[in-house]
Amino acid sequence: MKKTLLALAVTSVYFPSFSSIAADDKTQADDVMVVTANRFEQAQANVITPITVVTRDDIELEQAKSLTDILRNVPGVQIAQLGGRGQASSVFLRGSESGHTLILLNGFKLNSASSGGYDLSQIPAAIIDQVEVIRGPRAAMYGADAIAGVINIITIPDTEDSVHQLFGGIGGDNYSQIGWRSAGRLNDKTTGYIVLNHEHTDGYNVKVGRPADETLGYENKSMTAGLAHQFTETLSGDLQLIYNNGYAEFDSTGVNTTDLNAYQYAGNLTYQNNQLKSVLSVAHSKDDTETSPTRPARYVTLRDSVSWINSIALNHQWLFNTGIDWNQDSIKGSTSNYTKDSRTNKAAFVSAHGQLNNRFQLDSSLRYDDNSSYGGEVTWNVAASYDVLPSLKAFAAYGTGFKAPTFNDLYAEYGSDPTLKPQNAESAQFGFKGDVAELSWQLVGYHSVVDDMIVWYNAQDPNGAWSVHNTDANIKGVELNLNYDVSNFSQAFNVNYTNAKDDMGNQLARRAEWNANSQSTYFYNEKFNTSLLINYIGKRYSDPSNHIELPSVILLNVVLNYNVTNQLELSAKIDNILDEDYEMADTYRAQGRIGYLNAKYSF
């Protein structure tokens, strides 16, 4: 197979030590490929900005049930969830607000137009093929919301091999799951996939002070499917569909129910020749949530998106990327009376990626957004790395970001403020990464200053009303990430220090200064492995005013996986072995000890 100039440019830029043999068709077969960092495909090991990739194999190894389970062990990530499965959750990346992390589904934005964030507990792990987490500002590539970083949830299988699997499980709190996964080549030019999943649990007694027999249940029915076709040697296309339906019960002066009905369909048309890769993408999504009966409300969010991205190989060392984005958010059929119910964003960006010599690499990007609600905004980012030694790399990055007030911030019935200013941020990070025998490591320090951060504060009285305000925030932190891997044992460990405070000196709510995660896996043989997962969550405050302190906690989970035959796999998992009684938010109990039994049969 003859390599194109575009492929050679990517290889040279991101494998500088191998540039002299770039003509060899084979690079590194074991490298995980990612698309989120710079909006084109590249090897994870050669992305300058810190990135964590969780593959389908990783998900099955730890038997994760939801996206929140997957993210809990990622460096720099903290999760706050108001209970167990299906309960509202927030993700805090490097101490910033939950709405400061851009959530993508197959590259398309998920963040709610009404609230700004996204409830990750509603996405089951069964439909996920890969998760990519970029830590650091990416607004110069993606626009608003990407102040702290980007989480891209990929449901498209990265395989052309034929896969047909029936899977399911049972567990505590009357948990049950059943699903089907198929993927593979339909003919010499067409591939396809479909994943069906159904989960249900009766839940447990979440709210402190409520009757002991009050449990909060959850049910989810989801599907993801797609087709990809190679029309000619240079032209290909694909279609994707994701559907999510279910309900989650929650406590608000009694048991209430949130019904969810959401879908996204998208398509990509790709042209690629020797020097150019051009991708035109179109997507439409709808998110319809309705709560009842105590406080009946309905929120219907519609989003239409179009992007056109062109990657151009200037030579073997430099790659030039340019693109335009258009999206429109609207809130239709909602019970809240918003003064404005739609807004449009148009944007263009350029970026350059290359190497100045065999040791020095550079990424840079510039973007302009024009929003119908708040006007124009320019963001930029620059990152560089230097190979100090063959096994030691130094890197640094600096970038800007912004986020506009959400519809709820501006126009909600209670506590909103239509005069709120957009949030602006500047972030810097510096670090080292390297390898010593079977040990890989990364040490990163970062500092972010967010002007006019939007925070909902409660009154001095814990039962008082909440209202939204602009404040300034100063966030500093350090991440240490270690990975040790030999033939029959792997160890992943990360420890994170985050000093995140507002301009009144308050620690930002539900974010611990210290947290750490460990995953130890021992492979007894080709059939049997076991993992021990440990999470440490430090002291934190439940509220932005720092009235209510939540103590630290250590959680232990254990997983057993056994391949009975080449077709049948069995697994067992126990979460919170020590049955720790703790809260991620005041008066909301976290999940106690719970066990699961799972099976998967491949045809």
C-alpha positions as CSV (number, residue, x, y, z in Angstrom):
1,M,0.0,0.0,0.0
2,K,1.4,3.4,-1.0
3,K,1.2,6.1,1.7
4,T,-0.3,9.4,0.8
5,L,1.4,12.7,1.6
6,L,-1.3,13.4,4.2
7,A,-0.6,10.1,6.0
8,L,3.2,10.8,5.8
9,A,2.6,14.3,7.3
10,V,0.7,12.9,10.2
11,T,3.3,10.2,10.7
12,S,6.2,12.7,10.6
13,V,4.5,15.3,12.8
14,Y,3.5,12.9,15.5
15,F,6.2,10.3,15.3
16,P,9.3,12.6,14.9
17,S,11.8,10.0,16.1
18,F,10.6,7.8,13.2
19,S,10.4,10.4,10.5
20,S,13.4,8.9,8.7
21,I,11.5,5.7,8.1
22,A,8.2,7.3,7.3
23,A,7.9,5.6,4.0
24,D,7.4,2.3,5.8
25,D,3.7,1.4,5.6
26,K,3.6,0.2,9.2
27,T,3.8,2.7,12.1
28,Q,2.9,1.4,15.5
29,A,0.1,-1.1,15.4
30,D,-0.5,-0.9,19.2
31,D,-1.1,2.9,19.2
32,V,-4.6,3.9,20.1
33,M,-5.9,6.5,17.6
34,V,-7.8,9.5,18.7
35,V,-9.7,12.3,17.0
36,T,-10.7,14.7,19.7
37,A,-7.5,16.6,20.4
38,N,-7.1,18.4,17.1
39,R,-10.2,17.3,15.1
40,F,-8.2,14.9,13.0
41,E,-7.0,11.3,13.6
42,Q,-3.6,10.9,15.3
43,A,-1.9,8.5,17.8
44,Q,-2.7,9.1,21.4
45,A,0.9,8.8,22.5
46,N,1.8,11.8,20.4
47,V,-0.9,14.3,21.4
48,I,0.8,17.2,23.2
49,T,-2.1,18.1,25.4
50,P,-2.8,15.6,28.3
51,I,-5.3,13.0,27.1
52,T,-6.8,9.8,28.5
53,V,-8.5,7.2,26.3
54,V,-10.8,4.5,27.7
55,T,-11.4,1.7,25.1
56,R,-14.1,-0.9,24.9
57,D,-11.7,-3.4,26.4
58,D,-11.0,-1.2,29.3
59,I,-14.8,-0.7,29.9
60,E,-15.3,-4.5,29.9
61,L,-12.3,-5.1,32.1
62,E,-13.7,-3.0,34.9
63,Q,-17.3,-3.9,34.1
64,A,-18.5,-0.3,34.1
65,K,-22.2,0.2,34.0
66,S,-22.4,3.9,33.1
67,L,-20.4,6.8,31.8
68,T,-19.9,8.1,35.3
69,D,-18.3,4.8,36.3
70,I,-15.9,5.1,33.3
71,L,-14.9,8.7,34.1
72,R,-14.4,8.2,37.9
73,N,-10.9,6.8,37.4
74,V,-9.7,9.4,34.9
75,P,-7.0,11.8,36.0
76,G,-8.3,15.3,36.8
77,V,-12.0,14.2,36.8
78,Q,-14.3,14.4,39.8
79,I,-18.0,13.2,39.8
80,A,-20.8,14.5,42.0
81,Q,-24.0,12.4,41.7
82,L,-27.2,12.8,43.7
83,G,-27.6,9.1,44.4
84,G,-27.2,6.0,42.4
85,R,-28.0,4.8,38.8
86,G,-29.8,7.4,36.8
87,Q,-29.6,10.2,39.4
88,A,-28.5,13.6,38.3
89,S,-24.7,13.9,38.0
90,S,-22.1,16.6,37.3
91,V,-18.5,16.2,36.1
92,F,-15.8,18.6,37.2
93,L,-12.7,18.6,35.1
94,R,-9.6,20.1,36.8
95,G,-11.8,21.9,39.4
96,S,-13.8,23.9,36.9
97,E,-17.6,24.1,36.6
98,S,-19.5,21.2,35.1
99,G,-20.6,23.4,32.2
100,H,-17.0,24.2,31.4
101,T,-16.4,20.8,29.9
102,L,-17.6,20.3,26.4
103,I,-19.4,16.9,26.1
104,L,-19.4,15.4,22.6
105,L,-21.2,12.4,21.2
106,N,-19.3,11.1,18.2
107,G,-17.9,14.6,17.8
108,F,-21.2,16.5,18.1
109,K,-22.1,18.7,21.1
110,L,-24.3,17.3,23.9
111,N,-24.2,20.2,26.5
112,S,-27.7,21.3,27.3
113,A,-28.8,24.7,26.0
114,S,-30.9,25.2,29.1
115,S,-28.6,24.1,31.9
116,G,-25.2,24.2,30.1
117,G,-23.9,20.8,31.3
118,Y,-25.1,17.3,30.6
119,D,-26.3,14.5,32.9
120,L,-23.7,11.8,32.1
121,S,-25.6,9.2,34.2
122,Q,-28.1,8.8,31.4
123,I,-25.5,7.3,29.0
124,P,-25.1,3.5,29.6
125,A,-21.6,2.0,29.2
126,A,-23.0,-0.8,27.0
127,I,-23.3,1.5,24.0
128,I,-19.9,3.2,24.3
129,D,-16.9,2.0,22.3
130,Q,-14.4,4.6,23.4
131,V,-14.1,7.7,25.5
132,E,-11.5,10.4,24.9
133,V,-10.9,13.0,27.7
134,I,-8.8,16.1,26.8
135,R,-7.6,18.1,29.8
136,G,-6.9,21.8,29.1
137,P,-8.7,24.5,27.1
138,R,-9.9,23.5,23.6
139,A,-12.1,26.5,22.8
140,A,-9.8,27.5,19.9
141,M,-10.8,24.2,18.3
142,Y,-14.4,23.7,19.5
143,G,-15.7,27.1,20.7
144,A,-17.8,27.7,23.8
145,D,-17.9,25.3,26.8
146,A,-14.4,23.8,26.2
147,I,-12.8,25.9,29.0
148,A,-11.6,23.0,31.1
149,G,-11.4,20.4,28.3
150,V,-13.4,18.0,26.2
151,I,-15.0,14.6,26.7
152,N,-15.9,12.8,23.5
153,I,-18.1,9.7,23.8
154,I,-17.7,7.5,20.7
155,T,-20.3,4.8,20.0
156,I,-18.9,3.7,16.6
157,P,-17.0,0.4,16.8
158,D,-13.4,0.6,15.6
159,T,-13.3,-2.7,13.9
160,E,-14.2,-4.4,10.6
161,D,-14.2,-7.8,12.2
162,S,-17.6,-9.5,12.5
163,V,-19.0,-9.3,16.1
164,H,-22.3,-10.6,17.3
165,Q,-22.8,-10.7,21.1
166,L,-25.7,-11.3,23.5
167,F,-25.0,-9.8,26.9
168,G,-26.8,-9.2,30.2
169,G,-26.6,-9.2,33.9
170,I,-28.4,-9.0,37.3
171,G,-27.5,-7.2,40.6
172,G,-28.5,-5.7,43.8
173,D,-31.5,-3.3,44.1
174,N,-33.3,-5.6,41.6
175,Y,-30.9,-4.6,38.8
176,S,-31.3,-6.2,35.4
177,Q,-29.7,-5.8,32.0
178,I,-30.1,-7.3,28.6
179,G,-28.6,-6.3,25.3
180,W,-27.2,-7.2,21.8
181,R,-24.2,-6.0,19.9
182,S,-23.4,-6.6,16.2
183,A,-20.7,-5.0,14.1
184,G,-18.8,-5.9,11.0
185,R,-18.4,-5.8,7.2
186,L,-21.6,-6.2,5.1
187,N,-19.7,-6.3,1.8
188,D,-16.4,-5.2,0.5
189,K,-17.4,-1.5,0.6
190,T,-19.9,-1.3,3.5
191,T,-19.6,-1.8,7.3
192,G,-22.4,-1.5,9.9
193,Y,-23.1,-1.8,13.6
194,I,-26.0,-1.9,16.0
195,V,-26.1,-2.0,19.8
196,L,-29.4,-2.5,21.8
197,N,-29.4,-2.1,25.6
198,H,-32.1,-2.3,28.3
199,E,-31.4,-1.7,32.0
200,H,-33.6,-1.4,35.1
201,T,-33.1,-1.0,38.8
202,D,-35.5,-0.4,41.7
203,G,-32.9,1.8,43.3
204,Y,-32.4,2.5,47.0
205,N,-33.3,5.0,49.7
206,V,-31.3,8.0,48.5
207,K,-32.7,11.1,50.4
208,V,-31.8,11.4,54.1
209,G,-34.9,11.9,56.2
210,R,-37.3,10.2,53.8
211,P,-39.2,7.0,54.7
212,A,-37.0,3.9,54.7
213,D,-39.1,2.2,52.0
214,E,-38.8,5.1,49.6
215,T,-36.5,3.9,46.7
216,L,-35.6,5.8,43.5
217,G,-35.7,3.6,40.5
218,Y,-34.3,4.0,37.0
219,E,-34.9,2.5,33.6
220,N,-33.0,3.0,30.3
221,K,-33.7,1.7,26.8
222,S,-31.0,2.7,24.3
223,M,-29.9,2.0,20.7
224,T,-26.9,3.1,18.6
225,A,-26.6,2.1,15.0
226,G,-24.7,3.1,11.9
227,L,-23.6,2.4,8.3
228,A,-20.4,3.4,6.5
229,H,-19.8,3.0,2.8
230,Q,-16.8,3.6,0.5
231,F,-18.3,5.1,-2.7
232,T,-15.0,5.5,-4.6
233,E,-11.3,5.3,-3.7
234,T,-11.4,8.9,-2.5
235,L,-15.1,9.4,-1.3
236,S,-16.8,7.7,1.6
237,G,-19.8,8.4,3.9
238,D,-21.4,7.2,7.1
239,L,-24.7,7.6,8.9
240,Q,-25.2,7.3,12.7
241,L,-28.3,7.1,14.9
242,I,-28.5,7.1,18.7
243,Y,-31.7,6.8,20.7
244,N,-32.2,7.0,24.4
245,N,-35.5,6.5,26.3
246,G,-36.2,6.0,30.0
247,Y,-37.0,7.4,33.4
248,A,-35.3,8.2,36.7
249,E,-37.1,8.8,40.0
250,F,-35.8,11.6,42.3
251,D,-36.9,13.1,45.6
252,S,-38.4,16.6,45.8
253,T,-40.8,16.7,48.7
254,G,-41.8,13.1,47.6
255,V,-41.0,10.8,44.8
256,N,-40.9,12.5,41.4
257,T,-40.1,11.1,38.0
258,T,-38.1,12.5,35.1
259,D,-39.0,10.9,31.8
260,L,-36.3,11.2,29.1
261,N,-36.7,10.8,25.3
262,A,-33.6,11.8,23.3
263,Y,-32.1,11.0,19.9
264,Q,-29.3,12.1,17.6
265,Y,-28.9,11.3,13.9
266,A,-25.8,12.4,12.0
267,G,-24.0,11.9,8.8
268,N,-20.4,12.5,7.4
269,L,-19.2,12.8,3.9
270,T,-15.4,12.4,3.5
271,Y,-13.2,13.1,0.6
272,Q,-9.5,12.2,0.8
273,N,-6.7,12.3,-1.7
274,N,-2.9,12.5,-1.5
275,Q,-2.8,15.9,0.3
276,L,-6.3,16.7,1.5
277,K,-8.9,15.3,3.8
278,S,-12.2,17.1,3.7
279,V,-15.1,16.1,6.0
280,L,-18.6,17.5,5.9
281,S,-20.7,16.7,8.9
282,V,-24.4,17.3,9.7
283,A,-26.4,16.4,12.8
284,H,-29.7,16.9,14.4
285,S,-30.6,16.1,18.0
286,K,-33.6,16.4,20.4
287,D,-33.6,16.1,24.2
288,D,-37.1,16.0,25.7
289,T,-37.3,15.7,29.6
290,E,-40.4,15.9,31.6
291,T,-40.8,15.8,35.4
292,S,-43.8,15.1,37.5
293,P,-45.9,15.3,39.7
294,T,-44.8,17.6,42.5
295,R,-43.0,20.2,40.3
296,P,-44.2,19.5,36.8
297,A,-41.9,20.8,34.1
298,R,-40.8,20.0,30.6
299,Y,-37.7,21.0,28.7
300,V,-37.4,20.3,25.0
301,T,-34.0,21.2,23.4
302,L,-33.4,21.0,19.7
303,R,-29.9,21.3,18.1
304,D,-28.9,21.4,14.5
305,S,-25.2,21.3,13.6
306,V,-23.1,21.5,10.5
307,S,-19.3,21.4,10.2
308,W,-16.8,21.3,7.4
309,I,-13.2,20.5,8.3
310,N,-10.2,20.3,5.9
311,S,-6.8,18.8,6.8
312,I,-4.1,19.8,4.3
313,A,-0.6,18.3,4.3
314,L,1.8,21.1,3.3
315,N,4.8,18.7,3.4
316,H,6.0,15.8,5.5
317,Q,6.5,17.9,8.6
318,W,3.5,20.3,8.7
319,L,-0.3,19.7,8.7
320,F,-2.7,22.6,8.3
321,N,-6.3,22.3,9.6
322,T,-9.2,24.7,8.9
323,G,-12.9,24.5,9.4
324,I,-16.2,26.1,9.8
325,D,-19.0,25.3,12.4
326,W,-22.6,26.3,12.5
327,N,-25.1,25.3,15.1
328,Q,-28.5,26.4,16.3
329,D,-30.0,25.7,19.7
330,S,-33.7,26.1,20.5
331,I,-36.0,25.3,23.4
332,K,-39.4,24.4,22.2
333,G,-42.5,23.1,24.1
334,S,-41.0,23.8,27.5
335,T,-43.0,24.9,30.5
336,S,-40.6,27.7,31.4
337,N,-41.3,31.0,29.6
338,Y,-37.9,32.1,28.3
339,T,-37.5,35.6,27.0
340,K,-35.5,34.1,24.1
341,D,-35.8,30.5,23.1
342,S,-33.2,30.1,20.4
343,R,-29.7,31.2,19.4
344,T,-27.3,30.6,16.5
345,N,-23.5,30.3,16.5
346,K,-21.3,30.6,13.5
347,A,-17.5,30.0,13.7
348,A,-14.3,29.5,11.7
349,F,-11.0,28.1,12.9
350,V,-7.5,27.5,11.6
351,S,-4.7,25.4,13.2
352,A,-1.2,24.3,12.3
353,H,0.6,21.2,13.6
354,G,4.2,20.3,12.9
355,Q,7.8,19.8,13.9
356,L,10.6,22.3,13.7
357,N,13.2,19.6,14.1
358,N,13.4,16.0,15.2
359,R,12.7,17.0,18.9
360,F,10.5,20.0,18.8
361,Q,6.7,19.8,18.0
362,L,4.2,22.6,17.9
363,D,0.3,22.9,17.8
364,S,-1.4,26.2,17.4
365,S,-5.0,27.2,16.7
366,L,-7.2,30.3,16.3
367,R,-10.9,30.5,16.3
368,Y,-13.6,33.2,15.9
369,D,-17.2,32.6,17.1
370,D,-20.2,34.8,16.2
371,N,-23.1,34.2,18.5
372,S,-26.6,35.7,18.1
373,S,-26.9,36.2,21.9
374,Y,-23.5,37.7,22.9
375,G,-21.7,38.7,19.8
376,G,-18.2,37.8,18.7
377,E,-15.4,36.0,20.6
378,V,-11.8,35.2,19.6
379,T,-9.9,32.3,21.2
380,W,-6.5,30.9,20.7
381,N,-4.3,28.1,21.9
382,V,-0.6,27.1,21.5
383,A,1.1,24.0,22.7
384,A,4.7,22.7,22.3
385,S,6.7,19.7,23.3
386,Y,10.4,19.0,23.4
387,D,12.2,15.6,23.5
388,V,14.7,16.2,26.3
389,L,15.8,12.5,26.1
390,P,14.5,9.6,24.0
391,S,12.3,8.6,26.9
392,L,11.6,12.1,28.4
393,K,9.4,14.8,26.9
394,A,8.6,18.3,28.3
395,F,5.5,20.0,27.1
396,A,3.6,23.3,27.7
397,A,0.4,24.8,26.6
398,Y,-1.5,28.1,26.9
399,G,-5.1,28.8,25.8
400,T,-8.1,31.0,26.2
401,G,-11.8,30.0,26.5
402,F,-15.3,31.4,27.0
403,K,-18.8,30.3,27.9
404,A,-22.0,32.3,27.5
405,P,-24.8,32.2,30.1
406,T,-27.3,29.4,29.6
407,F,-31.0,29.9,29.0
408,N,-31.6,29.0,32.7
409,D,-28.9,31.5,33.9
410,L,-30.6,34.3,32.0
411,Y,-34.3,33.5,31.9
412,A,-35.3,30.8,34.5
413,E,-38.4,31.6,36.6
414,Y,-36.5,31.9,39.9
415,G,-33.0,33.3,40.6
416,S,-31.9,34.1,37.0
417,D,-30.3,37.3,35.9
418,P,-30.6,38.6,32.3
419,T,-27.6,41.0,32.9
420,L,-25.0,38.2,33.4
421,K,-21.7,38.5,31.6
422,P,-20.1,35.8,29.5
423,Q,-17.4,33.8,31.2
424,N,-13.8,34.2,30.0
425,A,-10.8,32.1,30.9
426,E,-7.0,31.9,30.4
427,S,-5.3,28.6,31.2
428,A,-1.7,27.4,31.2
429,Q,-0.1,24.0,31.8
430,F,3.4,22.6,31.9
431,G,4.6,19.1,32.4
432,F,6.8,16.1,31.7
433,K,6.1,12.6,30.5
434,G,8.2,9.6,29.9
435,D,8.9,5.9,30.1
436,V,11.2,3.9,32.3
437,A,11.2,0.2,31.3
438,E,7.5,-0.9,31.8
439,L,6.5,2.3,33.7
440,S,5.0,5.3,31.9
441,W,4.4,8.5,33.8
442,Q,3.1,12.0,33.4
443,L,3.4,15.0,35.8
444,V,1.4,18.1,34.9
445,G,0.9,21.5,36.7
446,Y,-1.9,23.8,35.6
447,H,-3.4,27.2,36.4
448,S,-6.7,28.7,35.2
449,V,-8.2,32.1,35.8
450,V,-11.9,32.4,35.0
451,D,-13.3,35.9,34.9
452,D,-17.1,36.3,35.5
453,M,-17.6,32.6,36.3
454,I,-21.3,31.9,36.6
455,V,-22.2,30.2,39.9
456,W,-25.6,29.6,41.6
457,Y,-25.2,30.6,45.3
458,N,-27.6,29.7,48.1
459,A,-28.5,32.1,50.9
460,Q,-26.9,31.9,54.4
461,D,-29.9,29.9,55.5
462,P,-29.5,26.4,54.0
463,N,-33.2,26.5,53.2
464,G,-32.9,29.9,51.5
465,A,-33.4,30.6,47.8
466,W,-30.7,30.2,45.2
467,S,-29.6,32.9,42.8
468,V,-27.0,33.2,40.0
469,H,-24.0,35.6,40.1
470,N,-20.8,36.4,38.2
471,T,-17.7,35.7,40.2
472,D,-14.0,35.3,39.5
473,A,-12.3,32.0,40.1
474,N,-8.7,31.0,40.5
475,I,-7.8,27.3,39.9
476,K,-4.4,25.7,40.4
477,G,-3.6,22.0,40.4
478,V,-1.1,19.2,39.9
479,E,-1.7,15.7,38.3
480,L,0.5,12.7,38.6
481,N,-0.3,9.7,36.4
482,L,1.5,6.4,36.6
483,N,1.0,3.2,34.5
484,Y,2.9,0.0,34.9
485,D,2.2,-2.9,32.5
486,V,3.9,-6.3,32.2
487,S,2.6,-9.6,30.7
488,N,0.3,-10.6,33.6
489,F,-0.1,-7.5,35.7
490,S,-1.1,-3.9,35.1
491,Q,-1.3,-1.0,37.5
492,A,-2.8,2.4,36.9
493,F,-2.6,5.2,39.5
494,N,-3.3,8.9,39.5
495,V,-3.3,11.5,42.3
496,N,-4.7,15.0,41.8
497,Y,-4.4,18.2,43.8
498,T,-6.9,20.9,42.9
499,N,-7.1,24.4,44.6
500,A,-10.3,25.9,43.1
501,K,-11.6,29.0,44.8
502,D,-13.9,31.9,43.9
503,D,-13.2,35.6,44.6
504,M,-14.6,35.3,48.1
505,G,-12.1,32.6,49.0
506,N,-14.7,29.8,48.9
507,Q,-13.7,26.4,47.6
508,L,-15.9,25.6,44.6
509,A,-18.7,23.3,45.5
510,R,-18.3,19.5,45.5
511,R,-14.7,19.6,44.4
512,A,-12.1,18.0,46.7
513,E,-8.6,19.4,47.0
514,W,-7.2,15.9,46.9
515,N,-8.4,12.8,45.1
516,A,-6.7,9.6,43.9
517,N,-7.5,6.5,41.9
518,S,-5.9,3.1,41.5
519,Q,-6.7,0.1,39.4
520,S,-4.7,-3.1,39.8
521,T,-5.3,-6.0,37.4
522,Y,-3.8,-9.4,37.6
523,F,-4.1,-11.8,34.7
524,Y,-3.9,-15.4,36.1
525,N,-4.0,-16.8,32.6
526,E,-5.8,-16.2,29.3
527,K,-9.1,-17.1,30.8
528,F,-9.2,-15.4,34.2
529,N,-8.3,-11.9,35.6
530,T,-9.2,-9.9,38.6
531,S,-9.1,-6.1,39.3
532,L,-9.1,-4.0,42.5
533,L,-10.2,-0.4,42.1
534,I,-9.6,2.2,44.8
535,N,-11.0,5.7,44.8
536,Y,-10.0,8.3,47.4
537,I,-12.2,11.5,47.6
538,G,-11.0,14.2,49.9
539,K,-12.9,16.7,52.0
540,R,-15.1,19.0,50.1
541,Y,-18.1,21.3,50.5
542,S,-21.6,20.5,49.2
543,D,-22.6,24.2,48.7
544,P,-20.8,27.2,47.0
545,S,-21.0,29.2,50.2
546,N,-19.0,26.5,52.0
547,H,-21.6,26.0,54.8
548,I,-21.8,22.2,54.6
549,E,-18.6,20.1,54.7
550,L,-18.5,16.5,53.3
551,P,-15.9,14.3,54.8
552,S,-13.3,12.3,52.8
553,V,-14.0,8.7,51.9
554,I,-12.1,5.6,50.5
555,L,-14.0,3.3,48.2
556,L,-13.0,-0.2,47.1
557,N,-14.4,-2.1,44.2
558,V,-13.4,-5.6,42.9
559,V,-14.0,-7.2,39.5
560,L,-13.6,-10.9,38.4
561,N,-13.7,-11.8,34.7
562,Y,-13.6,-15.5,33.5
563,N,-13.7,-16.8,29.9
564,V,-15.5,-20.1,30.2
565,T,-15.1,-20.8,26.5
566,N,-14.1,-18.8,23.4
567,Q,-17.7,-17.8,23.2
568,L,-18.9,-17.4,26.8
569,E,-17.6,-14.8,29.3
570,L,-18.7,-14.5,32.9
571,S,-18.0,-11.6,35.3
572,A,-18.8,-10.5,38.8
573,K,-18.3,-7.1,40.4
574,I,-18.8,-5.7,43.9
575,D,-18.9,-1.9,44.3
576,N,-18.1,-0.2,47.7
577,I,-17.0,-3.5,49.3
578,L,-16.6,-1.7,52.7
579,D,-20.2,-0.4,52.5
580,E,-19.1,3.1,53.2
581,D,-21.9,5.5,54.2
582,Y,-21.1,8.8,52.4
583,E,-22.7,11.6,50.4
584,M,-21.6,13.3,47.2
585,A,-24.1,16.1,47.9
586,D,-25.7,17.1,51.2
587,T,-28.6,14.7,52.3
588,Y,-28.1,12.5,49.2
589,R,-26.8,9.1,50.1
590,A,-24.3,7.5,47.6
591,Q,-24.6,3.9,46.7
592,G,-23.8,1.4,49.4
593,R,-22.3,-2.1,48.8
594,I,-23.8,-3.7,45.7
595,G,-22.9,-6.7,43.6
596,Y,-23.4,-7.6,39.9
597,L,-23.2,-10.8,37.9
598,N,-22.8,-10.4,34.1
599,A,-22.5,-12.7,31.1
600,K,-21.6,-12.3,27.4
601,Y,-22.0,-14.8,24.6
602,S,-20.3,-14.3,21.3
603,F,-21.7,-16.0,18.2
